[in-house]
Amino acid sequence: MRFITGLLGTLLFLAAAQGSVLAVGPGAFPAGSPLLTFDGLAGGTEVNGLVVSGVTFTVTVGGIPANHVVLIETANILLGPTNNITPPVIGGDSGSTLGVTLPIPATLFGYGFTILSTASVANATSISLFMDSTSVGSLSYSGVPDPVLTGGFAGIESTIPFDRAELTFNSVVASAFAADNITYSPVPEPATAPMVLAALALLCTVWRHRPQMLGHRSRR
């Protein structure tokens, strides 16, 4: 069992080494993709540890878990509505990192955002993707007046699956952010079949040649 687990881990590592990410718009998400809107949650609800539709949210500041920094917001100047967010939303300190752990691996992830600015801002927000603790890739996104406060939609597609995203916001330009309409697209089941078959084929090949491998070792 350890051998099989290690083999599958190696295959996933090799796939990750050859993976890439690219920015996408809302139209890249298939119909029926999960969508989190935070409707029904009370203003002031703590986001660190919040679970919505199987998605777990965490908040850290400088790598340390933090409470009372990011909350469900229903009434402040960031709420809009803008073209990409509608209250209630997740909102708080731009110096924090918002972690989003998905209930199932995905290849697409996105969200609407706003930061406390009225100018066009490069690197307004960024997304870093992970499979467990392994980095998959990251991208940064510009924000523009949307229509007044700076914001937009940040979407990312990965050629390999991920199960966690870390979202950050430009804390140099803006002191606060808001996020809403978080969406993702789970890995289609047929897409996992080639990887499993490849793993099994490689396992059979290694097992078939195991006596020869052991013979070579014994003659050293």
Secondary structure as UniProt FT lines:
FT   HELIX           2..17
FT   STRAND          21..23
FT   HELIX           26..28
FT   TURN            31..32
FT   STRAND          35..36
FT   TURN            39..40
FT   TURN            43..44
FT   TURN            48..49
FT   STRAND          51..52
FT   TURN            53..54
FT   STRAND          55..61
FT   TURN            62..63
FT   STRAND          64..65
FT   STRAND          70..73
FT   TURN            77..78
FT   STRAND          89..93
FT   TURN            94..95
FT   STRAND          97..115
FT   STRAND          121..131
FT   TURN            132..133
FT   STRAND          134..145
FT   STRAND          150..169
FT   TURN            171..173
FT   STRAND          176..186
FT   HELIX           189..208
FT   HELIX           210..218
//
